[in-house]
Amino acid sequence: MTSEPQPSGWMIHPSLWFDAVCLIPLLADLPFYTSRHEQDARWWQQHFASVAGPAARDGLAVLRREVTEQAAKPLPAFLALWTSPAAGADADLDGLVAAVADPGLLASAMRETSAHWNEADDRLFRSVRPALTAVLAGLRTAGLADWWATHAEPGLQRRCGELRDSLAGYDLVPLVEQCTGVRFGARTVELCVLRWAAPHGIRVTGTRFLSDVRYAADTVLNIAVHELLHPPWPPGHPVKRRLDALAADPFLAARFARRDPTAGYNTWAGYAEEDAAQALDQFLNTQLGRNSRGDPVTRWTDADGGMHVLALLLHDALQHGFDPEACRYADFLDRALGDGHTWPGDLRARYLELTAG
């Protein structure tokens, strides 16, 4: 990790650990990722195939089949989340290989430290851990550490310095805590700037998230605000039951059924949480005096094939008097979703009204 001074509220550094994880979808030839990193994907696929060995190549097939195809999970986000508990700020490839090779280390750490732990994902990670170990060992054999230090790290370090200057004025953790009532153990946002994060901004453990070196500062700030909003309510809050009930609405159910599965929101609970977070990050963007999210109608009719209709409707509800200084987001939504004056009875009609212009 760089020893350069960090701005208040931020710790910004490159990470070979998470770049190694995010290289795996390129090696597995997943078009959603290779299309964003075409040159690196071609070179690394050829190099890996020539030197990594059959166990590593078989491991790629297992990860693609079991995580991406069968479990319908975004591969880099899943792997980053489940390896993050053991990653220090200066963690290297050898440390990652050792952590994954330990049969119980990461699964136990996730259960103890992460609100995202659940039994199904625990079983999935344990089942693919040997395959992941083989792939990472293959990357070590392929010389990833030296390649990354030569071809990636210098540019990442330069970008980290630029982002420290651009983001120094934004102290996000107190802002998010005020709006959501969710408390964080850390007072800083840890930003890991990667060569291969696109197209995602990935929140992993605590206030740590992953961002691509090519993202503009506005995009990085947007991602940071958004990712800190997962989830945008304290554990067990009744608003989750309100959102669960929306799955029965015919308009929302039809749009959810037509979603793009590669976007990663393949359960109603995950979709509803994502759209609730998007609605609040759009609101906060305006509160911060920024317009980097653009017009909400344009945003949500374009993004992910227009699947985020719920986000637009929730954002519309926030225009009915939400004041983050007076109440928490979840409390406001809980009341709004049960109020016929704030939440429309015909969601399709209201959506068409919002998008008519």
N, C-alpha and C positions, 0 to 999 in steps of 0.2 A: 504494500500500500504506500502511496506517496506520503512524504512527510510535510508537504506544503500546508500552510495554514488553511483551515476549513472555516467557511462562514457559519455564523450562529444559526443553529437549526438544521445543519446539513453535515453529512460526511460523504464525500464524493470520491470514488476511486475505481480503477479497473478491477476486473476479477477473472483470472484464468479459470478458477473453479466453475463459475457459472457460464463462461464462454464454452468450456468443454461440454457442459450439459446441453447448451443451445446449439452446438455443432451436431449433435446426434440426429436431430430431424433432417438435417441436410444429408448426412450419410445414409439415412434411411430413405432418401429420395421422396420426401413428402412435398408435393407441389406447393402447398400453402406456404411453405418456408423456403424451398429452393428458388421460387420465383422472386424472392426478395434478396437472394444472395447467390445469383446464378454463377458467377465466376468462381467464387470460393467453393460452392457446392460441387461444381464439376471437378475442380482440382482435388478436393479432399476425397470425393468418392473414388476417383482413380487411384490416388495415393494409398488410401486406406485399404482398398481391395487388393493392392499389390503387396502390402507389407504386414497387414494386421493379423492374418491367419484365419482359419475356418471358424474357430470358436467365436471370435469377434464378429465375423460376418453373420453367423447364425444368431448371435445375440441381437443384432440389429433387426433381424426378421421377427424375433420374439417381441421386442419392444414395439415394433410397428403393429404387429397383429394384436397383442394383448392390451396395450394401452390406447393406441389410436383407433384401431378398427373395432375391437370387441368392447372396450370400456368407453369409447367415444370421448376420450380426454385429450386436451392439447398436450402433446408429448413434452415439449420443453417446460411448460408450466408445471406439469405433474412431477417431472424429475427435479426441477429446481426447488419446488416446495419440499419434497421429501429428502433432499440432500442438504437443505439450508441449515437445519439445526446444528450441524457440525462444522459449518463454514465460518472461520474467523475472517476478519477483514483482509488478511494477507495470505489466505489459504491458497495452496498450490495444487497441481495435478496429483502429486504423490499423496497429499493429504486426502484428496477426494477418493482416489483409488483405495486407500486404506480404510476410509470411513465406510464406503460401500461394501468392501470385502468383509467387514465385521457383520456377522449374521443378525445381531440384534441392536446394534448401536443406533442407527437412524430411526428405525421404527419406534424404539423406546423413547428416543429424544423427541420425536414428533408427538407422541402421546402425552408427554410431560409438558411440552412447551407450546403447542399449537392448537388454536381453536378450530383448525381445519382437519384435525385428526378424526377419522371415523373407521369403523371396523372393515367396511368394504374396501376402502383405499389402503388400509393396513394390509389386508390380504393380497391386494393387487401388488403393492410394492414388494412385499416379501416374495411373491411368486416370480417377479421379474428381476429381483436383485441379482441373482447369478448372471443373467444375461447382461445387465447393466455393468456388472463387474468386468465381464469379458470385453465389452465394448470399450470401457475406459482403459483397460489394460492394453487393448489394441491401439488406442490413441496415444498412450505412452510409448509403445513400440514405434509408432509412426512419427514420433518426434514432435508432438504437438507443443510441448512446453517451449522448446527452442524456436519453433516456427512462430509461435504467438509472441514471444519476447522480441523477435526481429521484425515481424510483419504487422503486428497488431498493437502491441503495448505502447510504442512511442506516440502513435496517433490518438490512442485512448487517453494517455496522460495529458496531451495537449487539450483535448476536448474537456477533460475534467477541470483543468484550469479555467477554461472559458465559462463553463457552467457555474463554477464557484463564484465568479464575478456576476453572472447574470441572475443567480438565484439568491444571492446574499440577503436581499430585502424581504424574503418571504419565510415566515416562521409558521410552518403548517400544522405542527402537532397541536398547539393550543387552539387553533382555529377549528380543527376537526373535532377535538374533544368537546368544545363548547357546543357545536352543532349536534353531535350525536350522543353525547353522554358516555361514549366509550373511552376508557382510559388506557394509555400506553405506558409501558414500562420505560421506554426510551424517550428522551426529549428531543432527539434529532432524527431526521430522515436520512437513512443510509442509501445512497444511490450508487449502484454498481453499473458502470458504463461498459457496455459490451460491444463486440464486433458483430455478434449474431443474434441479437435480441429481437429484431424486427420479424413479424409485424406487431409484436406484443410489447406491453409494459407490464411486467409480472411482479405482483406483490408476493413475497415469500413469507418469512417469519418476522414478527414484530413490525418495525417501521422500515424494513429493508425491502427495496424493490429494484428491478432490473430494467435498464433502458438501453436503447440502441445508440451507438456513437453518432449516427446520422440525424438523430432527431433534433429539431430546433429547440431552443430553450423554452419557448412557449409550450411546445409539445411535451417536454419533460415535466414542466410544472403541472400541466393538465393531468398527465399520467400520475404524478405524485399525489395530487389532490384526490383523484379518483381512487387510486389503489388504497389510500388510507381510509377510504369509506367502506371497505369490505370487512365486516358487515357494517351498515350505517345505523345500527341499533345495538343496545346491550343484549347479552344472552338472555333468551327466554322472553323477550318482549312480545306482548300480544299482537303487535302489528304483523308479525309473521303469519299468524292465523288469518288475518284479514287478506294478506297477499295470497296465501294458499287458496283461499276461497275464490279468488279471481280466476283460477284455472278453469272454472266451470263456465265462465262467460263465453258464449259462442264466438264472438269476434276475436277475443284474445286467444282462445283455444285454436282457432283456425290459423291465426298468424304464427303461433308457436309451432304448430304442426308443419308449417312451411319454412321454418327457420333453416339457416345454413348450418349444418352440424359441425362443419370445420371451425366455426367461430367459437365453439366450446361451451355453449350454454344449453346443455342437452337434458337438464331436468328442470321442471317448473320452478323449484326452489332456487336453483342457480340463476335461471333467467330472471325471476322476479327480483332477486337481490341485485343482480347486475343493473337492471333498469332503474331500481330505486336509487342505486349509487349514481348512475348517470344523471338522473333527474336532479339530485342534490349537487353534483359537481357543476352542472350547468348553472344552477342558482348561485352557487358560491363564486363561480367565475364572474358573474355580474356583480356580486357583492364586493369582490376585490377590485372592481373598476376595470376589468379586462374584458375583451371581446374575442379572445383567441378560440373559443368554442364555436363562434359564429351563431347564426340564427338557429334556434332549436328545431324548427320544422325542417330546414335543410339538413341539419345534422342527422335527425332520426328517420328521415325518408331515404337518405343515402347510405348510412352505415349498415354493414352486414346485410345488404339486400333488403333493407327496410324492416327488419324483424323487431326493432325496438319500439313498437307502438306503445307499449306500456310506459316507457320512459317519458314519451311526449305527454301522455295523459296524466302521469304523476307530476310532471313539471307544471302542467296547466293547473293542477290542484294547488300547487305551492303559491300561485298568484293570488289565492284567496286568503291572504293575511299571514303567511308564515314569517315569523320573526325569530331568527336563531338566538337573539338575546333574551327572548321571552319564554321560549319553550324548545324542547328537543325535537329533532326531526321525526323520530319514531312516534312520539306522542302526538304530534300534529297529524301525521299520516293515519294513525289509528283512529283519531276522531274524524278526519276528512273522509276516509273510506266508508264510514258508517253514516255520513251526512249526505242526504239527497240533494242539498243545495250546493255542496262543494264537489261531490263525486257524481257524475251523470248516470242516470239509469240506463241510457243507451250509449254504450261506449263507442260503438261503430259510428253513430251519428255525430258524436262529439269529435272523434278523430277526423272524420271527413270535413267537419266544420273548421277545425284547426288547420287542415292542410289544403283547404279550398283555394287559398290565395296563391 
